[in-house]
């Protein structure tokens, strides 16, 4: 078996094993939603495995490992802080009630292992950058990648901070956050997350024959827009917050854009 393929499969096995550890912890806590906290850490683990197994010798490889670590730590620490002291997510509560005694094993396969496999696929650009050293120095694509990453990290970090401050004020209960970055996009944090992964892809694309890793940012963007992000959250917000329909009509869903003028 080629060495690179062995490292890739070892990475998958490691992430599946990490999924089992988090699953066992979820059984003890009776809270499956702790899986969200492990998402960013999983990419750090995988990137570290690739860096150690395949080598991190060039400046661009070191830069990539640093970016993944900064992004993953920030995301996991933020989600840990937000999760602390809160009950299990209502979606997992419904899933628990639906499956009864089978829920533990169902959650292992459909939540923990499924997310592990998705994480491994999304991380393809990381694998490619470490698999082949590529150019010795940063390329134009690398600079574009770093810029996309910086924009994404800014939108994620500032968007999360603005939302946390907004929710912490009791006077805002039932209101819609439409200030700061949230004035220009209804989901600055999701937009930022997508930009981060388009950045990682651009860095991989600087290596010959690595354009196939575009599957990573496409998959992440689809997940954020159609499955676990925008679509799911907005369905709930539209039903629970009376003013959200007006905000929806005036504000860009994803890509930041000046708000449309509200009529009436």
C-alpha positions in Angstrom: 0.0 0.0 0.0 1.4 3.4 -0.9 2.5 5.4 2.1 0.2 8.4 1.4 -2.8 6.1 1.1 -1.9 4.4 4.4 -1.7 7.7 6.2 -5.1 8.8 4.7 -6.7 5.5 5.9 -4.9 5.9 9.3 -6.4 9.4 9.5 -9.9 8.0 8.8 -9.5 5.3 11.5 -8.2 7.8 14.0 -11.2 10.1 13.4 -13.6 7.2 13.7 -11.9 6.2 17.0 -12.2 9.8 18.2 -15.9 9.5 17.4 -16.2 6.4 19.6 -14.5 8.3 22.5 -16.9 11.3 22.2 -19.8 8.8 21.8 -18.9 7.1 25.1 -18.7 10.5 26.8 -22.1 11.3 25.3 -23.6 8.2 26.9 -22.2 9.2 30.3 -23.6 12.7 29.9 -26.8 11.7 28.1 -26.0 14.5 25.6 -25.2 13.8 22.0 -24.9 17.4 21.1 -21.4 17.5 22.6 -20.4 16.2 19.1 -20.4 19.8 17.9 -17.5 20.7 20.2 -15.3 18.0 18.7 -15.8 19.2 15.1 -13.0 21.8 15.1 -10.7 19.6 17.2 -11.2 16.7 14.7 -9.6 18.7 11.9 -6.6 19.6 14.1 -6.1 15.9 14.9 -6.4 15.0 11.2 -4.1 17.8 10.1 -1.5 16.8 12.7 -1.6 13.2 11.6 -1.0 14.3 8.0 1.8 16.7 9.0 3.6 14.0 11.1 2.9 11.1 8.7 3.6 12.9 5.4 5.9 15.7 6.5 5.5 19.4 7.1 8.7 20.8 5.7 7.8 23.8 3.5 6.6 27.2 4.7 3.2 26.7 3.1 2.7 23.4 4.9 3.5 25.1 8.2 1.2 28.0 7.4 -1.6 25.6 6.7 -1.1 23.6 9.9 -1.2 26.9 11.8 -4.4 28.1 10.1 -6.2 24.8 10.8 -5.1 24.9 14.4 -6.2 28.5 15.0 -9.5 27.9 13.3 -10.3 24.6 15.0 -9.3 25.8 18.5 -11.4 29.0 18.2 -14.4 27.1 17.0 -14.3 24.3 19.6 -13.7 26.7 22.5 -16.5 28.9 21.4 -18.9 26.0 21.1 -17.8 24.6 24.4 -18.5 27.9 26.1 -21.9 28.2 24.4 -22.8 24.6 25.2 -21.7 24.7 28.9 -24.6 24.2 31.3 -27.3 23.8 28.5 -29.4 20.7 27.8 -29.1 18.4 24.9 -30.1 19.9 21.5 -33.8 19.5 20.9 -33.1 17.6 17.6 -31.2 14.9 19.4 -33.8 14.8 22.2 -36.4 14.0 19.5 -34.1 11.4 18.0 -33.6 9.8 21.4 -37.3 9.6 22.0 -37.9 8.2 18.5 -35.4 5.3 18.8 -35.8 4.4 22.4 -33.4 1.7 23.6 -31.7 1.5 20.2 -30.7 5.2 20.3 -27.2 4.7 21.7 -26.1 2.5 18.7 -28.1 4.5 16.2 -26.3 7.7 17.4 -22.9 6.1 17.1 -23.5 5.3 13.4 -25.7 8.2 12.2 -24.2 11.0 14.3 -20.6 10.3 15.4 -19.3 8.0 12.7 -21.2 9.9 9.9 -19.7 13.2 11.0 -16.3 11.5 11.2 -16.5 10.4 7.6 -17.8 13.8 6.5 -14.9 15.5 8.4 -12.4 13.2 6.7 -13.8 14.0 3.2 -13.9 17.8 4.0 -10.2 17.6 5.0 -9.1 16.4 1.5 -7.3 19.7 0.8 -5.3 19.3 4.0 -4.2 15.9 2.9 -3.1 17.1 -0.5 -1.0 19.9 0.8 0.9 17.5 3.1 1.0 14.7 0.6 3.1 16.7 -1.9 5.4 19.5 -0.8 4.5 21.6 -3.8 6.3 25.0 -4.3 9.0 25.8 -1.9 7.6 29.3 -1.3 4.1 30.8 -1.0 2.4 31.1 -4.4 -0.2 33.6 -5.6 -2.8 30.9 -4.9 -1.4 30.5 -1.4 -1.7 34.3 -0.8 -5.3 34.1 -2.1 -5.9 31.2 0.3 -4.6 33.1 3.3 -6.7 36.1 2.4 -9.9 33.9 2.0 -9.1 32.2 5.3 -8.6 35.6 7.1 -11.9 36.9 5.8 -13.6 33.7 6.8 -12.1 33.7 10.3 -13.0 37.4 10.7 -16.7 36.8 9.8 -16.9 33.7 12.0 -15.2 35.2 15.0 -16.9 38.6 14.9 -20.3 37.2 14.0 -20.2 34.8 16.9 -19.0 37.5 19.3 -21.8 39.9 18.2 -24.4 37.2 18.5 -23.2 36.2 22.0 -23.4 39.8 23.2 -26.8 40.2 21.7 -28.2 37.1 23.4 -26.6 38.0 26.7 -28.7 41.2 27.0 -32.2 40.3 28.4 -33.6 43.3 26.6 -33.0 41.6 23.3 -35.2 38.5 24.1 -37.5 37.8 21.1 -35.7 40.4 19.0 -33.7 40.0 15.8 -30.0 40.8 15.5 -29.7 43.0 12.5 -26.7 45.1 13.4 -23.0 44.7 12.8 -22.1 41.9 10.3 -25.7 40.6 10.7 -26.9 43.7 8.9 -25.2 42.4 5.7 -25.7 38.7 6.0 -28.2 36.6 8.0 -25.4 34.1 8.7 -22.0 35.7 8.9 -20.6 32.7 10.9 -21.7 30.2 8.2 -20.4 32.4 5.4 -17.1 32.7 7.3 -16.9 28.9 7.7 -17.4 28.4 4.0 -14.7 31.0 3.2 -12.2 29.2 5.5 -12.6 26.0 3.5 -12.5 27.7 0.1 -9.2 29.1 1.4 -7.8 25.7 2.3 -8.9 24.4 -1.1 -7.0 27.2 -2.8 -3.8 26.2 -1.0 -4.2 22.6 -2.1 -5.0 23.8 -5.7 -1.4 25.2 -5.9 -0.2 21.6 -6.1 -0.3 19.9 -9.5 -3.4 17.6 -9.9 -5.1 18.7 -6.7 -8.1 20.5 -8.2 -10.2 17.4 -7.3 -10.2 18.6 -3.7 -12.8 21.2 -4.7 -15.2 18.6 -3.4 -14.3 19.8 0.1 -15.5 23.4 -0.1 -18.5 22.5 -2.2 -19.6 19.8 0.3 -19.1 22.3 3.2 -21.0 25.0 1.5 -23.9 22.7 0.7 -24.0 21.5 4.3 -24.0 25.0 5.6 -26.6 26.3 3.2 -29.0 23.3 2.7 -28.6 20.7 5.5 -27.2 21.6 8.9 -27.0 25.3 8.7 -29.1 28.0 7.0 -32.1 26.0 5.9 -32.5 24.2 9.2 -32.0 27.3 11.4 -34.2 29.6 9.4 -37.1 27.2 9.5 -37.1 27.4 13.3 -36.5 31.1 13.4 -39.3 31.9 11.0 -41.7 29.9 13.2 -40.5 31.3 16.5 -39.6 34.9 15.9 -42.4 37.1 14.4 -40.0 39.7 12.9 -37.8 37.2 11.2 -39.7 37.2 7.9 -39.0 41.0 7.5 -35.3 40.4 8.3 -35.3 37.6 5.8 -36.6 39.7 3.0 -34.2 42.6 3.7 -31.0 40.8 4.3 -28.8 38.6 2.2 -28.9 34.9 3.3 -25.2 34.1 3.0 -22.9 36.4 1.0 -22.6 39.8 2.6 -24.5 42.5 0.7 -26.0 45.9 1.6 -29.5 45.3 3.0 -32.5 45.9 0.8 -34.8 48.7 1.8 -37.8 47.5 3.8 -41.2 48.7 2.6 -44.1 49.7 4.8 
